[in-house]
Amino acid sequence: MNESTMVHHLKMLSEITGPVGRETLVQAHMEEQFRTYTSDLAYDNVGNLLTHFPGKGVKTVIAAHACEIGFVVKSITEDGLLKIAPNYKTRSADTRILPFHDVTVLTDTYELVDGVFTVDTGHVVDSETRKKAPKLEDICVDVGCNSITEVKAMGIDVGCPMTWKGKVQRMGTRMKGKAMDDRLGLTILLGLAEYFSETSVNCDLWLASTVQEEIGVRGARALASQCRFDEAYILEIVPTSRSDKTVVLGEGPAIVYKDGSMHYHHNLIVNCKKTAREYDILYQCAILERGITDGLGFFMHSASKTVLLGCPTLYPHSPGETIDVRDLRQLGTLLEYILE
C-alpha cells in the first residue's frame, strides 16, 4: 500500500468526530471514499457499512470499527457545566488524562461544540487535592456557558456525546492523535478497496466498517447475525507501553494469538505468518491479557474462523494514541498478499 495515501486517509479519519453510537460522520466519509472504487455497498439497520468485491472461494470479511471512546452528558449544572459519564464499556474511566484536554460535543443535529475538561486548580485547591487523580464526578466540561438555558440554546442536552478534539501530528515515522483506535483499521479498508478495484481477489471479499465496538462489539454481533462469513480478519490497535513492551513500534504489524475474550484461529495465524515470511514483511506475535474485539462477534454469531491483526500502539484510549506508519503500511501489504 502507498504510505503517503495511508497517512492522508488516517489523518482525515482520526480528526472526524465519531463517538460510540454516533458514528454517522465517520461512516459518511467512508462511504464517500468507498464509492471511488465501487458502487457495491450498503448499510445495515444498526449503521454498519459494508462494501463487496465479488470473487470465488471462501466468504471473507475484513472488519474495523468506526467508533471512538468518549463521554456523554450526564447532567447540566445550574451554572452551565456538563457532568459526564463514559460512553464505552469500562469499569472506571482513567481520569488522570482528562483535565484540560479540548473536547468536541456532538449535538442531536450533528453540530460540533467546542469545550474543555475542567477541574478546580491552583489557588482554590489544597495541597492534598493536588496529589490525587480527580474523581470523574469532579470533572466537568466547560462550553463557555453560565446557565442551563445557555447550554441548551447551543443544542446540548443530556445524552449528547463528546470526544477528544485534536489534530494529528507527524513525529518522524510516527503519527499521534485521537481515535487511532480504530481509524487505522478503516485506513487499511480504504487501501484494500483501492487495491481490489484493480486486482482480482482470491475469495468473496467484504469490507466492514462496524459500529459500537467500544461498548461490547454490538455492531459486529449484529452484522454476524445477519451475514455468515467463513473467515474474519479483524483490524485493530495492539496496545503496548514503554514499560511492558508486548510489541514494539516500527517492528511490523502484530499477529495476535489471544485476547481477553478468545483464542484466534490457529490455521489463519499460521497462514498470516507464512505469508509475511514469504514476502519479507516484518511481523510480531502478541498475546493480550485484556480486552475484546469485533472478532468475538464474528466468532460467536457467524462461527467464522477469526484472526486479529493490528498495529502496535502507544498510549491507547487517550488523545495521544501513537503508531508507526511503517507498521500500518506493512499490515496493509500483508493483507493484499493474503487476499490476492
C-alpha positions in Angstrom: 0.0 0.0 0.0 1.1 3.6 -0.6 2.3 5.1 2.6 1.6 8.7 1.8 -2.0 7.9 0.8 -2.5 5.9 4.0 -1.1 8.9 6.1 -3.6 11.2 4.3 -6.6 8.9 5.0 -5.6 8.3 8.6 -5.3 12.0 9.3 -8.7 12.7 7.8 -10.4 9.8 9.7 -8.7 10.5 13.0 -9.9 14.1 13.1 -13.6 13.2 12.5 -15.9 13.1 15.5 -17.4 9.6 15.8 -18.3 8.6 19.3 -19.9 5.2 20.1 -23.4 5.1 18.9 -23.0 8.3 16.8 -20.6 7.1 14.1 -22.5 8.8 11.2 -19.9 11.4 10.2 -17.2 8.7 10.1 -19.4 6.3 8.1 -20.4 9.1 5.7 -16.7 9.7 5.0 -16.0 6.0 4.5 -19.0 5.8 2.1 -17.7 8.7 0.1 -14.2 7.1 -0.2 -15.5 3.6 -1.0 -17.6 5.0 -3.8 -14.4 6.0 -5.5 -13.7 2.3 -6.0 -17.1 0.5 -6.1 -20.9 1.1 -6.1 -21.5 -2.2 -4.3 -22.0 -1.0 -0.7 -24.8 -0.8 1.8 -25.7 -0.1 5.4 -27.5 -2.4 7.7 -30.1 -1.3 10.2 -27.7 -0.5 13.0 -25.3 1.5 10.9 -22.6 -1.0 9.9 -21.2 -0.1 6.4 -20.4 -3.0 4.0 -18.7 -3.0 0.6 -18.3 -6.0 -1.6 -15.7 -7.2 -4.0 -17.1 -10.5 -5.5 -14.9 -13.4 -6.1 -14.7 -17.2 -5.8 -13.7 -19.0 -2.7 -14.5 -18.5 1.0 -16.7 -15.6 2.1 -14.2 -13.4 3.9 -14.8 -10.2 5.9 -12.2 -7.6 6.8 -13.5 -5.6 9.7 -12.5 -2.4 11.6 -14.7 -0.2 13.8 -15.7 3.4 13.2 -16.5 4.3 16.8 -14.2 6.0 19.3 -14.3 6.2 23.0 -15.6 9.3 24.8 -18.2 10.6 27.2 -21.8 11.6 27.3 -23.6 14.5 29.1 -25.0 13.0 32.3 -26.4 16.2 33.6 -26.1 20.0 33.4 -25.3 22.2 36.4 -27.2 25.4 37.1 -24.2 27.4 36.2 -23.8 25.7 32.7 -21.2 23.0 33.3 -21.6 19.5 31.8 -21.3 16.5 34.1 -20.1 13.4 32.3 -20.2 9.6 32.1 -18.2 7.2 29.9 -19.9 6.2 26.6 -18.0 3.0 26.3 -17.6 -0.2 28.3 -15.2 0.4 31.2 -15.0 -0.4 34.9 -13.6 3.1 35.5 -12.6 5.9 33.3 -8.9 6.9 33.5 -9.4 10.4 35.0 -5.6 11.1 35.0 -5.7 12.1 31.3 -8.8 14.2 31.2 -8.3 17.6 32.7 -7.8 20.5 30.3 -7.9 18.4 27.1 -10.1 20.0 24.5 -13.3 18.2 23.7 -15.9 18.3 20.9 -19.6 17.9 21.9 -21.9 16.4 19.2 -25.5 17.8 19.3 -28.6 15.9 18.1 -28.3 17.8 14.7 -24.5 16.9 14.4 -23.3 20.4 15.2 -19.9 20.4 16.8 -19.4 22.4 20.0 -16.0 23.1 21.5 -15.4 22.6 25.2 -12.7 21.6 27.7 -12.5 19.1 30.5 -12.0 21.0 33.8 -11.3 20.6 37.5 -10.6 23.1 40.2 -6.9 24.1 40.1 -4.3 26.4 41.5 -5.2 28.7 44.5 -8.7 27.2 45.0 -7.5 23.7 45.9 -5.3 22.4 48.8 -2.0 20.6 48.5 -3.5 17.2 49.3 -6.1 17.5 46.5 -3.3 18.3 44.0 -1.6 14.9 44.7 -4.6 12.8 43.7 -6.2 11.9 40.4 -9.6 13.6 40.2 -12.8 11.6 40.6 -15.0 11.5 37.5 -17.8 13.2 39.4 -15.4 16.2 40.0 -14.6 16.7 36.3 -16.9 18.9 34.2 -16.9 20.1 30.6 -17.0 23.8 30.2 -18.5 25.0 26.9 -18.5 28.7 27.8 -21.9 29.0 29.3 -23.3 30.4 32.6 -26.6 28.6 32.8 -28.6 25.5 31.7 -30.6 27.8 29.3 -27.4 28.9 27.5 -26.2 25.3 27.2 -29.5 24.1 25.7 -29.5 27.0 23.3 -26.3 25.6 21.8 -28.2 22.3 21.2 -26.6 20.4 24.1 -28.7 18.3 26.3 -28.4 15.2 28.5 -27.2 12.3 26.2 -25.1 14.3 23.9 -21.8 12.5 23.3 -18.3 14.0 23.2 -14.8 13.0 22.1 -11.4 14.5 22.4 -10.6 17.2 19.9 -7.2 17.5 18.3 -5.1 17.4 15.1 -3.0 14.5 14.1 0.7 15.2 14.5 3.5 13.5 12.5 6.6 12.7 14.5 9.2 11.1 12.2 7.8 7.7 11.2 5.1 8.0 13.9 1.6 9.6 14.0 -0.1 10.8 17.1 -3.7 11.6 17.6 -7.1 10.6 18.9 -9.0 7.6 17.6 -6.1 5.7 16.0 -8.3 3.0 17.6 -9.6 2.2 15.2 -9.3 4.7 12.3 -6.1 2.9 11.4 -8.2 -0.1 10.6 -10.5 1.9 8.5 -7.5 3.3 6.7 -6.5 -0.2 5.7 -10.0 -0.9 4.5 -9.8 2.0 2.1 -6.4 0.8 0.9 -7.8 -2.7 0.2 -10.8 -1.2 -1.6 -8.4 0.7 -3.9 -6.2 -2.3 -4.5 -9.0 -4.8 -5.3 -10.8 -2.3 -7.5 -8.0 -3.1 -10.0 -6.8 -6.6 -8.8 -8.7 -9.9 -8.7 -9.3 -11.3 -5.2 -9.0 -15.0 -4.2 -12.1 -15.0 -2.1 -15.6 -13.4 -1.9 -14.4 -10.3 -0.1 -16.4 -8.0 2.1 -15.1 -4.9 3.9 -16.9 -3.9 7.0 -16.8 -0.6 8.9 -18.6 -1.5 12.1 -20.3 0.5 14.9 -20.4 0.3 18.7 -17.3 -1.9 19.1 -16.3 0.1 22.2 -19.4 -0.9 24.2 -19.2 -4.6 23.6 -18.8 -5.3 19.9 -22.5 -4.6 19.3 -22.2 -3.8 15.6 -20.1 -6.8 14.8 -22.5 -9.1 16.6 -25.5 -7.6 14.7 -23.6 -7.9 11.4 -22.5 -11.5 12.0 -26.1 -12.5 13.0 -27.3 -11.2 9.6 -24.4 -12.4 7.3 -22.5 -15.7 7.6 -18.8 -15.3 6.9 -16.3 -18.2 6.6 -13.4 -16.1 7.7 -13.0 -12.8 9.5 -9.9 -10.7 9.7 -10.1 -8.1 12.4 -8.0 -4.9 12.2 -7.2 -3.2 15.5 -4.6 -1.4 17.6 -2.4 -3.7 19.7 -1.7 -1.8 22.9 1.8 -1.5 24.2 3.7 0.7 26.6 7.2 1.9 27.4 7.4 -0.4 30.4 5.6 -3.5 29.2 6.8 -4.0 25.6 4.2 -6.5 24.4 5.0 -5.3 20.9 7.3 -2.6 19.6 6.5 0.3 17.3 8.4 0.1 14.0 9.0 -3.7 14.1 6.0 -4.7 12.0 2.3 -5.4 12.5 1.2 -7.8 15.3 -0.5 -11.2 14.8 -2.5 -11.9 17.9 -2.9 -15.4 19.3 -5.4 -14.5 22.1 -7.0 -11.6 23.9 -9.2 -11.3 26.9 -12.2 -13.0 25.3 -11.0 -15.7 22.8 -8.2 -17.6 21.1 -7.9 -16.8 17.4 -7.9 -19.4 14.7 -4.6 -21.2 14.6 -4.6 -22.0 10.9 -5.2 -18.4 9.9 -2.5 -17.3 12.3 0.0 -19.7 10.7 -1.0 -18.6 7.2 -0.5 -14.9 8.1 3.0 -15.7 9.5 3.8 -17.8 6.4 2.7 -15.1 4.0 4.7 -12.5 5.9 7.9 -14.5 5.8 7.3 -15.3 2.1 7.2 -11.6 1.2 9.7 -10.4 3.7 7.2 -8.5 5.8 8.2 -7.8 9.4 5.7 -9.1 12.0 5.4 -9.6 15.7 3.4 -12.2 17.7 1.3 -11.0 20.6 -0.9 -12.2 23.4 -3.3 -9.7 25.0 -4.4 -10.4 28.6 -7.3 -7.9 28.4 -9.9 -6.6 26.0 -12.2 -7.8 23.4 -12.6 -7.0 19.7 -15.1 -7.4 16.8 -13.6 -10.8 16.4 -15.7 -12.1 19.3 -18.9 -11.0 17.4 -17.9 -12.9 14.2 -16.7 -16.0 16.2 -19.9 -16.3 18.3 -22.6 -15.2 15.9 -21.2 -16.3 12.5 -19.0 -19.2 13.5 -16.2 -17.5 11.5 -12.6 -18.6 11.6 -11.2 -15.4 13.0 -7.8 -13.7 13.3 -6.7 -10.4 14.8 -4.1 -8.3 13.1 -3.0 -4.9 14.4 -0.6 -2.1 14.7 1.4 -1.6 17.9 0.0 1.5 19.6 1.3 3.6 22.5 -1.0 5.4 24.9 -4.2 3.6 23.9 -7.6 5.2 24.8 -6.0 8.6 25.1 -5.9 11.7 22.9 -2.3 10.9 22.1 -2.5 7.4 20.6 0.7 6.8 18.7 1.5 4.4 15.9 4.3 3.9 13.4 3.2 4.4 9.8 5.6 1.7 8.6 3.7 -0.9 10.7 0.4 0.4 9.1 1.8 0.1 5.6 3.2 -3.4 6.2 -0.1 -4.6 7.6 -2.0 -3.3 4.6 0.6 -5.0 2.3 0.3 -8.3 4.2 -3.4 -8.3 3.7 -3.1 -7.6 0.0 -0.8 -10.7 -0.4 -3.2 -12.9 1.7 -6.2 -11.9 -0.3 -4.9 -11.7 -3.9 
